[in-house]
């Protein structure tokens, strides 16, 4: 009889051969359902991912925040009654009210329209004093930049949150395939242990044919090694089934052995094979091939680190601009019954038109204005101009805060340092991009090489299994030789599946390096 010393192939008793053959032929029967099975498992895994659910809710919250920001930076209207005062004494009642209204447009250079009309009602007589209507806006200032910054930051927060949803989905999918890969590696480990078992069983057979007694030290040592191999296999089979059940739970499915397997048989080896076969039937028996995502299909500007550093630089410049300590503001107003223009005789009150300029730089603030009396009042004085002045009046104010000058100087130095830090961060991101290209390109080629290698290996083992089956029928090889070849073919098949999984994981890892929808070819 010809005995082949193989490359650590595997298998043993006829009952185990039947179970393994059932698994391999059963895989073919399930193949038509594999695509749907894989999709269902992945969909359940993503559905049960709490982090993904959290990211979705966070994106919804950021959308609401953006809506609020747009409202705040749009047309703002505020209406107020002001503080009302009421005094009653005997049959006399005095009421004072100061209604106010403000309309502002932050994005229009801080344009603001204000109106205030203090009204006093006493003994049925109504009077207005120091009512005003004013319009002001910045000529030089940062109000517009602050409004723009607020809205841009809210938009960015939403963009980041939406990317987080996409990234978490890709990460969860990656974790799904990593767990699936781990399970298939368990299966390969079991197959490798079986290789060891069949080698040791063959060694035991050789000792029997050489006439060693079962009580001899050499035979007993070989026999105990076979027993140890079987225990190792059964232990890994139980672990494999247990981990498959945990994986099923994460996918929202309840794992259970098929009805055709029933309960425990009383044979530990056979129970282990049933556990292994049942777990393998639950898992997809094939993984679809995917086209590898090429890192050169993406623009470097969309590399997440570069995009983030570029954004930080942009928003940093805008923020520093919006925090300018200098402004020049102009305003114009109409004062009703200006008290400043009145002499002792209240009938000399007059309305006036005012224009003002306000300037601020560091700790220095100054304002100047001019007012022109109209000589009449639109509230209470009619057109009587007797005793009323038409001479212009002026307003001046000046304030200084020495401490603010020092703070302003420090702020400018801090801004300069912050800008340099942002430049360094951008350069670092560009360096990371160059390194990423090298690493991912090598990984890309390694996966392609492994894909071709495993395909060739599977082809060779398939042919070997076919030859072994024929030789077994002719009595040229032992059953262990054939089972070994059959087991190696199964390992080769599992390696092909794991390679397909690694390609999917690689694709997700590359996509996670970039912002969403950033592929040049639109495949991202």
C-alpha positions as CSV (number, residue, x, y, z in Angstrom):
1,X,0.0,0.0,0.0
2,X,1.3,3.4,-0.9
3,X,1.3,5.9,2.0
4,X,1.5,9.7,1.3
5,X,3.3,11.9,3.8
6,X,1.3,15.0,3.2
7,X,1.7,18.7,4.0
8,X,-0.1,18.3,7.3
9,X,-3.5,17.3,5.8
10,X,-6.3,15.8,7.9
11,X,-9.2,13.6,8.8
12,X,-10.2,10.3,10.4
13,X,-13.1,8.0,11.1
14,X,-15.9,7.3,8.6
15,X,-18.5,9.0,10.8
16,X,-16.5,12.2,10.9
17,X,-16.0,12.0,7.2
18,X,-19.7,11.8,6.6
19,X,-20.3,14.8,8.9
20,X,-17.7,16.9,7.0
21,X,-19.0,15.8,3.7
22,X,-22.5,16.8,4.9
23,X,-21.1,20.3,5.8
24,X,-19.4,20.8,2.4
25,X,-22.4,19.6,0.3
26,X,-24.8,21.5,2.6
27,X,-22.8,24.7,2.0
28,X,-23.6,24.3,-1.7
29,X,-27.3,24.0,-0.9
30,X,-27.2,27.2,1.2
31,X,-25.1,29.0,-1.4
32,X,-28.2,30.4,-3.2
33,X,-29.3,32.0,0.1
34,X,-25.9,33.2,1.2
35,X,-26.2,36.7,-0.3
36,X,-29.5,37.3,1.5
37,X,-28.2,35.7,4.7
38,X,-25.1,37.9,4.7
39,X,-27.3,41.0,4.0
40,X,-29.7,40.1,6.8
41,X,-26.9,39.5,9.3
42,X,-25.3,42.8,8.4
43,X,-28.5,44.7,8.5
44,X,-29.3,43.3,11.9
45,X,-25.9,44.1,13.2
46,X,-26.2,47.7,12.1
47,X,-29.7,48.0,13.4
48,X,-28.6,47.0,16.9
49,X,-25.5,49.2,16.9
50,X,-26.3,51.8,19.7
51,X,-23.4,54.1,18.7
52,X,-24.9,54.4,15.2
53,X,-28.3,55.3,16.7
54,X,-26.6,57.9,18.8
55,X,-24.9,59.4,15.8
56,X,-28.2,59.6,13.9
57,X,-29.8,61.5,16.8
58,X,-26.8,63.8,17.2
59,X,-27.1,64.7,13.5
60,X,-30.8,65.5,14.0
61,X,-29.9,67.7,17.0
62,X,-27.2,69.6,14.9
63,X,-29.8,70.2,12.2
64,X,-32.1,71.9,14.8
65,X,-29.1,73.9,16.1
66,X,-28.4,75.1,12.5
67,X,-32.0,76.2,12.1
68,X,-31.8,78.2,15.3
69,X,-28.6,79.8,14.2
70,X,-30.1,80.9,10.9
71,X,-33.1,82.4,12.8
72,X,-30.8,84.3,15.2
73,X,-28.6,85.6,12.4
74,X,-31.6,86.6,10.3
75,X,-34.0,89.5,11.0
76,X,-34.4,89.8,14.8
77,X,-37.4,91.7,16.1
78,X,-37.9,92.6,19.8
79,X,-41.0,94.4,21.2
80,X,-41.2,95.6,24.8
81,X,-43.7,97.6,26.9
82,X,-40.8,98.7,29.0
83,X,-41.3,99.3,32.7
84,X,-44.8,100.7,33.4
85,X,-45.4,103.0,36.3
86,X,-48.8,103.8,37.8
87,X,-49.6,106.3,40.6
88,X,-53.0,107.0,42.0
89,X,-53.7,109.8,44.5
90,X,-57.3,110.6,45.3
91,X,-59.1,111.3,42.0
92,X,-55.9,111.7,40.1
93,X,-54.1,108.9,38.2
94,X,-50.7,109.2,36.6
95,X,-49.4,106.5,34.2
96,X,-45.9,106.3,32.6
97,X,-45.0,103.8,29.9
98,X,-42.0,103.5,27.6
99,X,-42.7,101.0,24.8
100,X,-39.7,100.0,22.7
101,X,-39.1,98.2,19.5
102,X,-35.8,96.9,18.0
103,X,-35.2,95.4,14.6
104,X,-31.6,94.1,13.9
105,X,-29.9,92.4,11.0
106,X,-26.5,91.0,12.3
107,X,-25.3,90.0,8.8
108,X,-26.0,93.5,7.4
109,X,-23.0,95.0,9.2
110,X,-25.0,95.0,12.5
111,X,-27.8,97.2,11.1
112,X,-30.2,98.1,13.9
113,X,-33.4,100.1,14.0
114,X,-34.6,101.2,17.4
115,X,-37.7,103.1,18.5
116,X,-38.7,104.3,22.0
117,X,-41.7,106.5,22.8
118,X,-42.0,107.4,26.5
119,X,-45.6,108.4,27.2
120,X,-47.0,110.0,30.3
121,X,-50.8,110.2,30.9
122,X,-52.0,112.4,33.7
123,X,-55.5,113.8,34.2
124,X,-56.4,112.6,30.7
125,X,-53.5,114.6,29.2
126,X,-50.9,112.7,27.2
127,X,-47.3,113.9,26.8
128,X,-44.2,112.5,25.1
129,X,-40.7,113.3,26.2
130,X,-37.4,112.1,24.8
131,X,-39.0,109.6,22.4
132,X,-36.5,108.4,19.8
133,X,-36.2,106.6,16.5
134,X,-32.6,105.6,15.5
135,X,-30.8,103.7,12.8
136,X,-27.2,102.5,13.2
137,X,-24.7,100.3,11.4
138,X,-21.0,99.5,11.4
139,X,-18.8,101.1,8.9
140,X,-15.8,99.1,10.1
141,X,-16.4,96.3,12.5
142,X,-16.9,92.6,13.1
143,X,-20.7,92.2,13.6
144,X,-21.1,90.7,10.1
145,X,-18.1,88.4,10.6
146,X,-19.5,87.2,14.0
147,X,-22.9,86.4,12.5
148,X,-21.2,84.6,9.6
149,X,-18.9,82.7,12.0
150,X,-21.9,81.6,14.1
151,X,-23.8,80.2,11.1
152,X,-20.7,78.6,9.5
153,X,-19.9,76.8,12.8
154,X,-23.4,75.5,13.0
155,X,-23.2,74.2,9.4
156,X,-19.9,72.6,10.2
157,X,-21.3,70.9,13.3
158,X,-24.1,69.4,11.1
159,X,-21.6,68.3,8.5
160,X,-19.4,66.7,11.1
161,X,-22.4,65.0,12.6
162,X,-23.6,63.7,9.3
163,X,-20.1,62.4,8.5
164,X,-20.1,60.7,11.9
165,X,-23.2,58.8,10.9
166,X,-21.6,57.6,7.7
167,X,-18.3,56.8,9.5
168,X,-20.0,54.9,12.3
169,X,-21.9,52.9,9.7
170,X,-18.7,52.0,7.9
171,X,-17.0,51.3,11.3
172,X,-19.9,49.1,12.4
173,X,-19.8,47.2,9.1
174,X,-16.0,46.8,9.5
175,X,-16.5,45.4,13.0
176,X,-19.2,43.0,11.7
177,X,-16.7,41.6,9.2
178,X,-13.9,41.5,11.7
179,X,-16.1,39.3,14.0
180,X,-17.1,37.2,11.0
181,X,-13.4,36.8,10.1
182,X,-12.6,35.8,13.7
183,X,-15.3,33.0,13.5
184,X,-13.8,31.7,10.2
185,X,-10.4,31.8,11.8
186,X,-11.8,29.6,14.5
187,X,-12.9,27.2,11.8
188,X,-9.5,27.2,10.3
189,X,-7.9,26.6,13.7
190,X,-10.2,23.6,14.1
191,X,-9.2,22.3,10.7
192,X,-5.5,22.7,11.6
193,X,-6.0,20.8,14.8
194,X,-7.7,18.1,12.7
195,X,-4.6,18.0,10.5
196,X,-2.5,17.3,13.6
197,X,-5.0,14.7,14.7
198,X,-4.9,12.8,11.4
199,X,-1.1,12.9,11.3
200,X,-1.0,11.5,14.8
201,X,-3.6,8.9,14.0
202,X,-1.6,7.8,11.0
203,X,1.5,7.5,13.2
204,X,-0.5,5.3,15.5
205,X,-1.6,3.2,12.6
206,X,2.0,2.8,11.6
207,X,2.9,1.6,15.1
208,X,0.1,-1.0,14.9
209,X,1.3,-2.3,11.5
210,X,4.8,-2.5,12.9
211,X,3.5,-4.8,15.7
212,X,3.8,-2.6,18.7
213,X,1.9,-3.8,21.7
214,X,-0.9,-1.5,23.0
215,X,0.8,-1.7,26.4
216,X,4.1,-0.5,25.0
217,X,5.4,2.9,26.1
218,X,5.7,4.1,22.5
219,X,2.2,3.0,21.5
220,X,0.6,4.4,24.7
221,X,2.4,7.8,24.1
222,X,1.1,7.9,20.5
223,X,-2.4,6.9,21.7
224,X,-2.5,9.6,24.4
225,X,-1.4,12.2,21.8
226,X,-4.4,11.2,19.6
227,X,-6.7,11.6,22.7
228,X,-5.2,15.0,23.4
229,X,-5.7,16.1,19.8
230,X,-9.4,15.1,20.0
231,X,-9.9,17.0,23.3
232,X,-8.3,20.1,21.7
233,X,-10.6,19.8,18.7
234,X,-13.8,19.4,20.9
235,X,-12.8,22.3,23.0
236,X,-12.4,24.6,20.0
237,X,-15.6,23.3,18.5
238,X,-17.5,24.3,21.6
239,X,-15.9,27.7,21.7
240,X,-16.6,28.2,18.0
241,X,-20.3,27.4,18.5
242,X,-20.5,29.6,21.6
243,X,-18.9,32.6,19.8
244,X,-21.3,32.0,16.8
245,X,-24.2,32.2,19.2
246,X,-22.9,35.5,20.6
247,X,-22.4,36.9,17.0
248,X,-26.0,35.8,16.1
249,X,-27.3,37.8,19.1
250,X,-25.5,40.9,18.0
251,X,-27.1,40.5,14.6
252,X,-30.6,40.2,16.2
253,X,-30.9,36.5,15.5
254,X,-31.3,33.6,18.0
255,X,-28.8,30.9,17.2
256,X,-30.0,27.3,17.6
257,X,-28.9,24.0,16.2
258,X,-30.9,22.6,13.3
259,X,-33.7,20.2,14.1
260,X,-32.0,17.5,12.1
261,X,-29.1,17.4,14.7
262,X,-31.3,16.8,17.7
263,X,-29.7,16.8,21.2
264,X,-26.5,15.3,22.4
265,X,-25.6,11.9,21.0
266,X,-23.5,10.7,24.0
267,X,-20.5,10.6,21.7
268,X,-18.3,13.6,22.6
269,X,-16.5,13.6,19.3
270,X,-19.7,13.4,17.3
271,X,-21.3,16.1,19.5
272,X,-18.3,18.3,18.7
273,X,-18.7,17.7,15.0
274,X,-22.4,18.5,15.2
275,X,-21.7,21.8,17.0
276,X,-19.1,22.7,14.4
277,X,-21.4,21.8,11.5
278,X,-24.4,23.6,13.0
279,X,-22.3,26.8,13.5
280,X,-20.9,26.7,10.0
281,X,-24.4,26.3,8.5
282,X,-25.5,29.4,10.4
283,X,-22.7,31.5,8.9
284,X,-22.5,32.4,5.3
285,X,-20.7,29.8,3.3
286,X,-19.3,32.4,0.9
287,X,-18.4,36.1,0.8
288,X,-18.9,38.0,-2.4
289,X,-15.8,39.4,-4.0
290,X,-15.6,43.2,-4.1
291,X,-13.4,45.6,-6.1
292,X,-10.7,47.1,-3.9
293,X,-11.1,50.8,-3.3
294,X,-7.9,52.5,-4.6
295,X,-6.6,55.3,-2.4
296,X,-5.7,57.2,-5.6
297,X,-9.4,57.5,-6.4
298,X,-9.6,60.2,-3.8
299,X,-8.4,63.8,-3.7
300,X,-5.8,64.6,-1.1
301,X,-7.8,67.6,0.0
302,X,-10.6,65.3,1.2
303,X,-8.2,63.2,3.3
304,X,-9.8,63.7,6.7
305,X,-6.8,65.0,8.5
306,X,-6.0,67.5,5.7
307,X,-9.6,68.6,5.4
308,X,-9.9,69.0,9.2
309,X,-6.6,71.0,9.5
310,X,-7.6,73.2,6.5
311,X,-10.9,73.8,8.2
312,X,-9.3,74.7,11.5
313,X,-7.0,77.2,9.7
314,X,-10.0,78.8,7.8
315,X,-12.3,79.0,10.9
316,X,-9.3,80.2,13.0
317,X,-8.7,83.1,10.7
318,X,-12.4,84.0,10.6
319,X,-12.7,83.8,14.3
320,X,-9.7,86.0,14.8
321,X,-11.2,88.5,12.4
322,X,-14.5,88.4,14.2
323,X,-12.8,89.2,17.5
324,X,-11.4,92.5,16.3
325,X,-11.1,95.1,19.0
326,X,-11.7,98.0,16.6
327,X,-14.9,99.3,15.1
328,X,-16.4,102.4,13.6
329,X,-20.1,102.8,13.9
330,X,-22.4,105.4,12.4
331,X,-25.9,106.2,13.6
332,X,-28.8,108.6,12.9
333,X,-31.8,109.3,15.0
334,X,-34.9,111.4,15.6
335,X,-35.6,112.6,19.1
336,X,-39.1,113.6,20.0
337,X,-39.5,116.5,22.5
338,X,-35.8,116.6,23.4
339,X,-35.5,117.6,27.0
340,X,-32.0,119.0,26.3
341,X,-33.5,121.7,24.1
342,X,-36.1,122.8,26.7
343,X,-35.8,125.9,28.9
344,X,-37.9,126.3,32.1
345,X,-40.9,126.6,29.9
346,X,-41.7,123.1,28.7
347,X,-43.4,124.6,25.6
348,X,-39.9,125.3,24.3
349,X,-39.3,121.7,23.7
350,X,-38.4,120.7,20.2
351,X,-37.7,117.6,18.2
352,X,-34.2,117.1,16.9
353,X,-32.3,115.0,14.4
354,X,-29.0,113.5,15.5
355,X,-26.1,111.9,13.8
356,X,-23.3,110.1,15.7
357,X,-20.0,108.3,15.0
358,X,-18.5,105.9,17.5
359,X,-15.0,104.6,17.4
360,X,-13.2,101.9,19.5
361,X,-9.6,100.8,19.4
362,X,-8.1,98.6,22.1
363,X,-8.9,100.3,25.3
364,X,-9.8,103.6,23.8
365,X,-13.4,104.6,23.0
366,X,-14.7,107.9,21.6
367,X,-17.9,109.1,20.1
368,X,-19.0,112.4,18.6
369,X,-22.3,113.6,17.3
370,X,-24.3,116.6,16.1
371,X,-28.0,117.4,16.7
372,X,-30.2,119.8,14.7
373,X,-33.4,121.0,16.4
374,X,-36.4,121.0,14.1
375,X,-38.1,123.9,15.9
376,X,-41.3,121.9,16.2
377,X,-42.6,118.7,17.7
378,X,-44.6,115.9,16.2
379,X,-46.0,115.1,19.6
380,X,-47.7,118.0,21.4
381,X,-46.2,121.2,20.2
382,X,-47.8,121.7,16.9
383,X,-46.1,124.1,14.5
384,X,-45.5,126.8,17.1
385,X,-41.8,127.7,16.9
386,X,-42.0,130.7,19.3
387,X,-39.1,130.6,21.8
388,X,-37.6,127.5,20.3
389,X,-33.9,127.3,19.3
390,X,-32.7,126.2,15.9
391,X,-29.0,126.2,16.9
392,X,-27.2,122.8,16.5
393,X,-25.8,121.0,19.6
394,X,-23.0,118.6,19.9
395,X,-22.3,115.4,21.8
396,X,-18.8,114.1,22.8
397,X,-17.6,111.2,24.9
398,X,-14.2,109.7,25.6
399,X,-13.1,106.7,27.7
400,X,-9.8,104.9,28.1
401,X,-8.9,101.6,29.8
402,X,-5.1,101.1,29.9
403,X,-5.5,97.4,30.8
404,X,-7.3,96.8,27.6
405,X,-4.3,98.0,25.6
406,X,-2.2,95.3,27.2
407,X,-4.8,92.6,26.8
408,X,-5.2,93.6,23.1
409,X,-1.5,93.3,22.5
410,X,-1.4,89.9,24.2
411,X,-4.4,88.8,22.1
412,X,-2.6,89.7,18.9
413,X,0.5,87.7,19.9
414,X,-1.8,84.8,20.8
415,X,-3.4,85.0,17.4
416,X,0.0,84.9,15.7
417,X,1.0,81.8,17.6
418,X,-2.4,80.1,17.0
419,X,-2.0,80.7,13.3
420,X,1.5,79.1,13.3
421,X,0.1,76.1,15.2
422,X,-2.6,75.7,12.6
423,X,0.1,75.8,9.8
424,X,2.1,73.1,11.5
425,X,-1.0,70.9,12.0
426,X,-1.8,71.3,8.2
427,X,1.8,70.3,7.3
428,X,1.6,67.3,9.7
429,X,-1.6,66.2,8.0
430,X,0.0,66.4,4.6
431,X,2.9,64.3,5.9
432,X,0.5,61.7,7.2
433,X,-1.1,61.6,3.8
434,X,2.2,60.7,2.1
435,X,2.7,57.9,4.7
436,X,-0.9,56.7,4.2
437,X,-0.4,56.4,0.5
438,X,2.7,54.1,1.0
439,X,1.0,51.9,3.6
440,X,-2.3,51.5,1.8
441,X,-0.7,50.9,-1.6
442,X,1.4,48.1,-0.1
443,X,-1.7,46.7,1.6
444,X,-3.6,46.9,-1.6
445,X,-1.0,44.9,-3.5
446,X,-0.7,42.4,-0.6
447,X,-4.4,41.7,-0.8
448,X,-4.3,41.2,-4.5
449,X,-1.4,38.8,-4.2
450,X,-3.1,36.9,-1.4
451,X,-6.3,36.7,-3.5
452,X,-4.4,35.1,-6.4
453,X,-2.4,32.8,-4.1
454,X,-5.5,31.5,-2.2
455,X,-7.3,31.0,-5.5
456,X,-4.4,28.9,-6.8
457,X,-4.1,27.0,-3.5
458,X,-7.8,26.2,-3.6
459,X,-7.6,25.0,-7.1
460,X,-4.7,22.7,-6.2
461,X,-6.3,21.3,-3.1
462,X,-9.6,20.7,-5.0
463,X,-7.7,18.7,-7.6
464,X,-5.8,16.8,-4.8
465,X,-9.0,16.0,-3.0
466,X,-10.5,14.6,-6.3
467,X,-7.4,12.5,-6.9
468,X,-7.3,11.3,-3.3
469,X,-10.9,10.2,-3.6
470,X,-10.1,8.2,-6.6
471,X,-7.0,6.7,-5.1
472,X,-8.9,5.8,-1.9
473,X,-11.4,3.8,-4.0
474,X,-8.5,2.0,-5.5
475,X,-6.9,1.3,-2.1
476,X,-3.8,3.3,-2.9
477,X,-4.2,5.7,0.0
478,X,-5.6,5.5,3.5
479,X,-8.9,7.1,4.6
480,X,-6.8,9.5,6.7
481,X,-5.0,10.7,3.6
482,X,-8.3,11.4,1.8
483,X,-9.8,13.1,4.8
484,X,-6.7,15.2,5.2
485,X,-7.0,16.4,1.6
486,X,-10.7,17.1,2.0
487,X,-9.9,19.1,5.1
488,X,-7.2,21.1,3.4
489,X,-9.6,22.0,0.6
490,X,-12.0,23.3,3.2
491,X,-9.2,25.4,4.8
492,X,-8.3,26.8,1.4
493,X,-12.0,27.7,0.8
494,X,-12.1,29.5,4.2
495,X,-8.9,31.4,3.4
496,X,-10.6,32.7,0.2
497,X,-13.6,33.8,2.3
498,X,-11.3,35.5,4.8
499,X,-9.4,37.2,2.0
500,X,-12.7,38.6,0.6
501,X,-13.6,39.8,4.1
502,X,-10.2,41.5,4.4
503,X,-10.9,43.3,1.1
504,X,-14.2,44.6,2.5
505,X,-12.4,45.7,5.7
506,X,-9.7,47.4,3.6
507,X,-12.3,49.3,1.5
508,X,-14.0,50.5,4.7
509,X,-10.7,51.6,6.2
510,X,-9.8,53.5,3.1
511,X,-13.2,55.2,2.9
512,X,-12.9,56.2,6.6
513,X,-9.7,58.1,5.8
514,X,-11.7,60.6,3.7
515,X,-14.7,62.8,4.1
516,X,-18.0,61.5,2.8
517,X,-18.7,61.5,-0.9
518,X,-15.2,62.5,-1.8
519,X,-14.2,59.9,-4.3
520,X,-13.1,61.2,-7.7
521,X,-15.2,58.5,-9.4
522,X,-18.2,58.9,-7.1
523,X,-17.8,55.4,-5.8
524,X,-17.4,56.4,-2.3
